[in-house]
Amino acid sequence: MQARSRRWFAAVAVAAAVLGCVGTPETGGDNSRSSALPAPPDPADNPTTPAKAALGKKLFFDPRLSGDGSMACQGCHYRHLGWTDGLALSRKVGGGMNTRHTPSVYNTGYYTSWYWDGRAKTLEGQVTAAWKAQIGADPARAAAVIAAVPAYQAEFQAVFGVAPNAENTAQALAAFLRTLNSGESPWDRYAAGDKTAVSADAAAGYELFVGKAGCAGCHKPPLFSDSQFHNVGLEAGKANPDPGRFAVTKDATDMSAFKTPSLRSVAISGPYFHDGSASSLDAAVRYMASGGKADANKSGLLVDRKLADREIAQLLAFLDTLTSHERFTPPTLP
């Protein structure tokens, strides 16, 4: 086994220990193919079942959950865009834009906090908050709308033993989200021993990723995120900088620090960064490789790596191999 493969599987073993879980995750909502990722943690108070996830899948695609009935959760999270919306800033129900880029919900079950600033401590809490803020709904009212649909009423009774309410609706949505996990990517196949799975440039890009480019300092395999918060200089010089993690912790060292996103399927999930300011992956990689803009709180991990254009191209080739293509069938709504 080559050194890069040994490093890869060592990282997988560490991730399994850190996440406290092993096994094969459900992937893409419909798929159970193997992945380098261990299974995501399953909370004791909301264990995932196929029936619960199937119910949550319908709710995720149902615009009746929104304040005006016009916007489903899926309206900001498209599968072909890596479960983002392709916009620099996320939309608000009824028009207007938010101040941050829509984060992907791909592999969201692996995180320990949610939103760019980590203010949600559970996935169920994030679902409820997004329900209110992003799609303008009162959870109790929306649950009542769902309860008026006979097929939903029957399905909730079968899954939860009670009628739809705000809590169990959020639980069903969270259960579905925990199934949106990466399948086997070309890089996973390469690391497992299939030397035909990626190009020579992509393999060289991985060596840069874990070496000279320093990317793995924050984007740790196999999730390609450390789930921590870092200031990368994007708010430097702004009249009203986004406080990021500071808004949650009130710790001055967290000013304008944002959560490290996973790089799984990053090639299809642009624009990039918390503010959507990088319109292409090439621009995002070049910004990070250059060390970013000067900022008093900028992470010490971000320095000018002095990469040549060919090295940038090799990094991009590697990142492209982190895209997996899972089967996914949109639900039929009742």
C-alpha positions as CSV (number, residue, x, y, z in Angstrom):
1,M,0.0,0.0,0.0
2,Q,1.4,3.4,-0.9
3,A,2.1,6.1,1.6
4,R,-0.8,8.2,0.5
5,S,-3.2,5.3,1.0
6,R,-1.9,4.5,4.4
7,R,-2.4,8.2,5.4
8,W,-5.9,8.1,4.0
9,F,-7.0,5.0,6.0
10,A,-5.3,6.3,9.1
11,A,-7.4,9.4,8.8
12,V,-10.5,7.3,8.4
13,A,-9.7,5.4,11.5
14,V,-9.2,8.6,13.5
15,A,-12.5,10.0,12.1
16,A,-14.4,6.9,13.2
17,A,-13.0,7.2,16.7
18,V,-13.7,10.9,16.9
19,L,-17.3,10.5,15.6
20,G,-17.9,7.5,17.9
21,C,-19.3,5.4,15.1
22,V,-18.4,2.8,12.5
23,G,-20.1,1.2,9.6
24,T,-21.5,2.2,6.2
25,P,-23.6,5.3,6.0
26,E,-26.7,5.7,3.9
27,T,-25.7,7.8,1.0
28,G,-27.5,10.3,-1.1
29,G,-30.8,9.6,0.5
30,D,-31.4,6.4,-1.6
31,N,-28.0,4.7,-1.8
32,S,-26.1,2.4,0.6
33,R,-22.8,2.1,-1.4
34,S,-19.6,2.0,0.6
35,S,-17.8,5.3,1.5
36,A,-14.6,6.2,3.2
37,L,-16.7,8.0,5.8
38,P,-17.9,6.1,8.8
39,A,-21.6,6.3,9.6
40,P,-22.8,9.6,11.0
41,P,-23.7,9.8,14.7
42,D,-27.3,9.0,15.4
43,P,-28.8,10.9,18.4
44,A,-30.5,8.8,21.0
45,D,-33.5,11.0,21.1
46,N,-34.0,10.9,17.4
47,P,-32.8,7.6,15.9
48,T,-32.9,7.5,12.1
49,T,-35.2,4.9,10.6
50,P,-36.0,4.4,6.9
51,A,-39.6,5.3,7.5
52,K,-38.7,8.5,9.4
53,A,-36.2,9.5,6.7
54,A,-38.7,8.9,4.0
55,L,-41.2,11.1,5.7
56,G,-38.5,13.8,6.2
57,K,-37.7,13.6,2.5
58,K,-41.2,14.5,1.6
59,L,-41.3,17.4,4.0
60,F,-37.9,18.7,2.7
61,F,-39.5,19.0,-0.8
62,D,-42.9,20.3,0.4
63,P,-43.4,24.1,0.0
64,R,-46.4,24.0,2.4
65,L,-43.9,24.2,5.3
66,S,-43.0,27.8,4.4
67,G,-44.7,30.9,5.6
68,D,-46.5,31.6,2.4
69,G,-46.5,28.1,0.9
70,S,-44.1,29.1,-1.9
71,M,-40.7,27.7,-0.8
72,A,-39.6,24.3,0.3
73,C,-36.3,23.6,2.1
74,Q,-35.2,22.1,-1.2
75,G,-35.6,25.6,-2.8
76,C,-32.2,26.5,-1.3
77,H,-30.6,23.0,-1.6
78,Y,-30.4,21.4,-5.0
79,R,-28.8,18.0,-5.4
80,H,-27.1,18.8,-8.7
81,L,-25.5,21.9,-7.0
82,G,-24.0,19.9,-4.2
83,W,-27.1,20.6,-2.1
84,T,-26.6,24.3,-2.2
85,D,-28.4,26.9,-4.4
86,G,-25.6,28.2,-6.7
87,L,-26.1,31.8,-5.5
88,A,-23.6,34.0,-3.7
89,L,-26.1,34.8,-0.9
90,S,-29.1,32.8,0.1
91,R,-32.6,33.9,-0.7
92,K,-35.3,34.9,1.8
93,V,-38.9,33.7,1.3
94,G,-40.9,36.5,-0.2
95,G,-37.8,38.1,-1.8
96,G,-34.6,39.6,-0.7
97,M,-31.2,38.1,0.2
98,N,-29.5,37.0,3.4
99,T,-26.0,38.1,4.2
100,R,-24.4,34.7,3.9
101,H,-24.0,31.9,1.3
102,T,-26.2,28.9,1.6
103,P,-24.2,26.1,3.2
104,S,-24.5,22.6,1.7
105,V,-26.5,20.1,3.7
106,Y,-24.4,17.3,2.2
107,N,-22.8,15.3,5.0
108,T,-24.4,17.6,7.5
109,G,-25.0,14.7,10.0
110,Y,-21.3,14.6,10.7
111,Y,-21.0,18.1,12.2
112,T,-21.2,19.0,15.9
113,S,-22.6,22.5,15.3
114,W,-24.5,24.1,12.4
115,Y,-24.6,27.4,10.5
116,W,-21.5,29.2,9.4
117,D,-21.1,30.6,13.0
118,G,-22.0,27.3,14.7
119,R,-24.9,28.8,16.7
120,A,-27.1,25.7,16.4
121,K,-26.0,22.8,18.7
122,T,-28.2,20.1,17.1
123,L,-29.3,19.4,13.6
124,E,-32.9,19.4,14.8
125,G,-32.3,22.9,16.2
126,Q,-30.8,24.0,12.9
127,V,-33.8,22.7,11.0
128,T,-36.2,24.6,13.3
129,A,-34.2,27.8,13.1
130,A,-34.0,27.6,9.3
131,W,-37.7,26.9,9.1
132,K,-38.3,30.2,10.8
133,A,-35.6,32.4,9.3
134,Q,-35.1,31.1,5.8
135,I,-38.6,30.0,4.7
136,G,-40.5,32.4,7.0
137,A,-42.6,29.8,8.8
138,D,-44.1,29.5,12.3
139,P,-43.2,25.9,13.1
140,A,-46.5,25.2,15.0
141,R,-48.6,26.7,12.2
142,A,-46.7,24.8,9.5
143,A,-47.1,21.6,11.4
144,A,-50.9,22.3,11.6
145,V,-50.9,22.7,7.8
146,I,-49.2,19.3,7.4
147,A,-51.5,17.7,9.9
148,A,-54.5,18.7,7.7
149,V,-53.1,16.4,4.9
150,P,-54.6,13.0,5.6
151,A,-51.6,11.1,4.1
152,Y,-49.2,13.0,6.3
153,Q,-51.4,12.5,9.4
154,A,-51.3,8.7,8.8
155,E,-47.6,8.7,8.2
156,F,-46.8,10.7,11.3
157,Q,-49.0,8.3,13.3
158,A,-47.1,5.4,11.9
159,V,-43.6,6.9,12.5
160,F,-44.1,8.8,15.8
161,G,-47.4,7.5,17.2
162,V,-48.8,11.0,17.3
163,A,-50.0,13.7,15.0
164,P,-47.6,16.2,13.3
165,N,-46.2,18.9,15.6
166,A,-43.3,21.3,15.4
167,E,-40.9,18.9,17.2
168,N,-41.5,15.7,15.3
169,T,-41.6,17.5,12.0
170,A,-38.1,18.8,12.7
171,Q,-37.1,15.4,13.8
172,A,-38.2,13.8,10.5
173,L,-36.4,16.5,8.5
174,A,-33.2,16.0,10.5
175,A,-33.5,12.2,10.0
176,F,-33.7,12.7,6.2
177,L,-30.7,15.1,6.2
178,R,-28.6,12.5,8.0
179,T,-29.0,10.3,4.9
180,L,-27.5,12.9,2.5
181,N,-24.1,11.4,2.8
182,S,-21.3,11.0,0.2
183,G,-21.0,7.8,-1.7
184,E,-17.8,6.5,-3.0
185,S,-15.9,9.1,-4.9
186,P,-13.1,8.5,-7.5
187,W,-10.6,9.5,-4.7
188,D,-12.0,7.0,-2.3
189,R,-11.6,4.3,-4.9
190,Y,-8.0,5.4,-5.6
191,A,-7.1,5.4,-1.9
192,A,-8.6,1.9,-1.6
193,G,-6.1,0.7,-4.2
194,D,-7.7,1.4,-7.7
195,K,-4.8,3.3,-9.3
196,T,-6.9,3.9,-12.4
197,A,-9.5,5.9,-10.5
198,V,-7.8,9.3,-10.8
199,S,-5.3,11.1,-13.0
200,A,-1.7,11.6,-12.2
201,D,-2.4,15.3,-11.7
202,A,-5.1,14.5,-9.2
203,A,-2.8,12.2,-7.3
204,A,-0.1,15.0,-7.3
205,G,-2.8,17.4,-6.1
206,Y,-3.5,15.3,-3.0
207,E,0.2,15.3,-2.1
208,L,0.1,19.1,-2.3
209,F,-3.2,19.2,-0.3
210,V,-1.6,17.3,2.6
211,G,1.8,18.8,2.1
212,K,3.0,22.1,0.6
213,A,-0.4,23.7,0.2
214,G,-1.3,23.0,3.8
215,C,-5.0,22.5,3.0
216,A,-5.4,19.5,5.3
217,G,-4.6,21.6,8.3
218,C,-8.3,22.6,8.3
219,H,-9.8,20.3,5.6
220,K,-9.0,17.0,7.3
221,P,-9.9,13.7,5.5
222,P,-12.1,11.9,5.2
223,L,-14.8,14.6,5.8
224,F,-12.4,17.3,4.6
225,S,-13.4,19.5,7.4
226,D,-12.1,19.9,11.0
227,S,-15.6,21.3,12.0
228,Q,-13.7,24.3,13.6
229,F,-13.9,28.0,13.1
230,H,-11.2,30.1,11.3
231,N,-10.8,33.7,10.2
232,V,-9.4,33.6,6.6
233,G,-9.4,37.4,6.1
234,L,-12.5,37.7,4.0
235,E,-14.0,40.4,6.3
236,A,-10.9,42.5,6.4
237,G,-11.4,46.1,5.5
238,K,-15.2,46.0,5.5
239,A,-17.1,48.8,7.2
240,N,-19.4,46.4,9.0
241,P,-17.6,43.0,9.1
242,D,-19.6,39.9,9.7
243,P,-18.7,38.9,13.3
244,G,-19.0,35.2,12.5
245,R,-18.3,32.9,15.5
246,F,-17.8,35.9,17.8
247,A,-21.6,36.5,17.7
248,V,-22.0,33.1,19.5
249,T,-19.0,33.0,21.8
250,K,-18.3,36.7,22.4
251,D,-14.6,35.7,22.4
252,A,-12.6,38.4,20.6
253,T,-10.4,35.8,19.0
254,D,-13.4,34.4,17.2
255,M,-14.2,37.7,15.3
256,S,-15.0,36.9,11.7
257,A,-14.2,33.2,12.1
258,F,-16.4,30.8,10.2
259,K,-16.8,27.0,10.1
260,T,-14.6,25.0,7.8
261,P,-16.9,23.5,5.1
262,S,-16.5,20.0,3.9
263,L,-14.8,19.7,0.5
264,R,-16.8,16.6,-0.5
265,S,-18.4,17.4,-3.9
266,V,-16.9,20.9,-3.7
267,A,-16.4,21.1,-7.4
268,I,-20.2,21.4,-7.9
269,S,-21.2,23.5,-4.9
270,G,-19.9,27.0,-5.7
271,P,-19.9,29.9,-5.2
272,Y,-17.5,29.6,-2.2
273,F,-16.8,31.0,1.3
274,H,-19.4,32.2,3.8
275,D,-20.1,35.3,1.7
276,G,-20.1,33.6,-1.7
277,S,-17.3,36.0,-2.8
278,A,-15.4,33.4,-4.8
279,S,-17.3,32.7,-8.0
280,S,-15.1,29.7,-9.0
281,L,-13.2,27.0,-7.3
282,D,-10.1,28.3,-9.0
283,A,-10.6,31.7,-7.4
284,A,-11.2,30.1,-4.0
285,V,-8.1,27.9,-4.1
286,R,-5.9,30.9,-5.3
287,Y,-7.2,33.1,-2.5
288,M,-6.4,30.5,0.2
289,A,-3.1,29.6,-1.3
290,S,-2.0,33.2,-1.4
291,G,-2.6,33.6,2.4
292,G,-5.7,35.8,2.0
293,K,-6.1,39.4,3.2
294,A,-4.4,40.7,6.3
295,D,-6.6,40.6,9.4
296,A,-5.7,40.9,13.1
297,N,-7.5,37.6,13.8
298,K,-6.6,35.7,10.7
299,S,-5.7,32.1,11.3
300,G,-2.0,31.4,11.5
301,L,-2.6,28.4,9.2
302,L,-3.2,30.8,6.3
303,V,0.0,31.8,4.7
304,D,1.3,32.4,1.2
305,R,2.1,28.9,-0.1
306,K,3.8,30.2,-3.2
307,L,2.1,27.7,-5.5
308,A,2.8,27.7,-9.2
309,D,-0.1,27.7,-11.7
310,R,0.5,24.0,-12.4
311,E,0.3,23.2,-8.7
312,I,-3.0,25.1,-8.5
313,A,-4.3,23.0,-11.5
314,Q,-3.2,19.8,-9.7
315,L,-5.1,20.8,-6.5
316,L,-8.2,21.5,-8.6
317,A,-7.8,18.1,-10.3
318,F,-7.7,16.5,-6.9
319,L,-10.7,18.4,-5.5
320,D,-12.7,17.3,-8.6
321,T,-12.2,13.7,-7.6
322,L,-14.1,14.3,-4.3
323,T,-17.4,14.4,-6.2
324,S,-19.6,11.4,-5.9
325,H,-22.7,10.7,-7.8
326,E,-25.4,9.0,-5.8
327,R,-28.8,7.9,-7.0
328,F,-31.5,10.2,-5.8
329,T,-35.2,10.1,-6.6
330,P,-37.3,13.1,-5.6
331,P,-40.4,12.2,-3.6
332,T,-44.0,12.2,-4.6
333,L,-45.8,14.6,-2.2
334,P,-49.2,13.7,-0.7
